[in-house]
Amino acid sequence: MAKRNVKASRSKSSGDVPSELDFRKLRFVGFGLDALDRYEADNARTIVLDKDVAEVFRGGKAVNSVLRAFISAASPSGRNRRRKSA
């Protein structure tokens, strides 16, 4: 029998991690759910509204919808901007 030179094909298995994921950028939070809870509590973002503003809005969803509308109206993508010439 003659030996054949067969190169092993490198097929991607379902367990391979995509090359665009860089796990070196992950932060160590700790071990267990308690560490995750502490991390989330330390990094929580709470915004306090003034009393007169809070009377107008019933909850966070209403505030978020108004802020999103304001952001989209104020964004420069909707306006005709002058481009710098080269």
matplotlib code that plots the C-alpha trace (Angstrom):
import matplotlib.pyplot as plt

x = [0.0, 1.2, 1.1, -0.8, 0.1, -3.1, -3.2, -5.5, -8.3, -8.8, -12.5, -14.1, -16.0, -18.9, -16.8, -14.3, -14.3, -14.5, -11.2, -12.9, -13.6, -10.7, -11.0, -8.0, -10.3, -12.7, -12.5, -12.4, -15.4, -14.9, -16.2, -19.9, -23.2, -22.4, -19.5, -21.6, -24.3, -21.7, -20.2, -23.6, -24.5, -21.2, -21.7, -25.4, -26.4, -29.1, -30.3, -32.3, -34.9, -35.9, -39.4, -41.1, -39.7, -40.6, -44.2, -44.5, -43.2, -44.8, -41.8, -38.5, -40.1, -41.6, -38.4, -36.4, -38.9, -38.7, -34.9, -34.6, -36.9, -34.7, -31.5, -32.8, -34.1, -30.8, -28.5, -26.6, -27.4, -30.9, -29.7, -27.8, -24.3, -21.6, -18.7, -15.2, -13.5, -10.2]
y = [0.0, 3.4, 6.2, 9.3, 12.8, 14.1, 17.4, 17.7, 20.0, 22.7, 22.9, 25.2, 23.3, 24.8, 25.4, 27.7, 31.3, 34.0, 36.0, 39.3, 38.4, 39.6, 38.1, 40.2, 43.2, 41.6, 42.8, 40.4, 40.9, 38.1, 34.6, 33.8, 35.7, 37.8, 39.4, 40.1, 41.7, 43.9, 44.9, 45.9, 47.8, 49.7, 50.6, 51.5, 54.7, 56.6, 60.0, 62.1, 64.4, 67.7, 67.7, 69.8, 67.6, 64.4, 65.6, 65.7, 62.2, 59.1, 56.8, 55.9, 54.8, 58.2, 60.0, 57.7, 58.2, 62.0, 62.0, 59.7, 62.0, 65.0, 63.2, 62.2, 65.8, 67.3, 64.9, 66.4, 63.4, 64.7, 68.2, 69.3, 69.7, 71.4, 69.1, 70.3, 70.5, 68.8]
z = [0.0, -0.9, 1.7, 0.8, 1.9, 3.2, 4.9, 7.8, 7.0, 9.5, 9.8, 12.3, 15.0, 16.8, 19.9, 18.2, 19.4, 16.7, 16.2, 16.8, 20.5, 22.7, 26.2, 27.4, 27.6, 30.1, 33.7, 36.6, 38.7, 41.2, 41.8, 42.2, 42.0, 45.1, 43.4, 40.3, 42.5, 44.2, 40.8, 39.5, 42.7, 42.5, 38.8, 38.9, 37.3, 39.1, 37.9, 40.3, 38.8, 40.3, 41.9, 39.2, 36.4, 38.2, 38.5, 34.7, 34.0, 35.4, 35.2, 33.6, 30.3, 29.8, 30.5, 28.2, 25.3, 25.6, 25.8, 22.8, 20.8, 21.9, 20.9, 17.5, 16.8, 18.0, 16.1, 13.2, 10.9, 10.1, 9.1, 6.0, 7.2, 5.3, 4.5, 4.7, 1.4, 0.9]

ax = plt.figure().add_subplot(projection="3d")
ax.plot(x, y, z, "-o")
ax.set_aspect("equal")
plt.show()
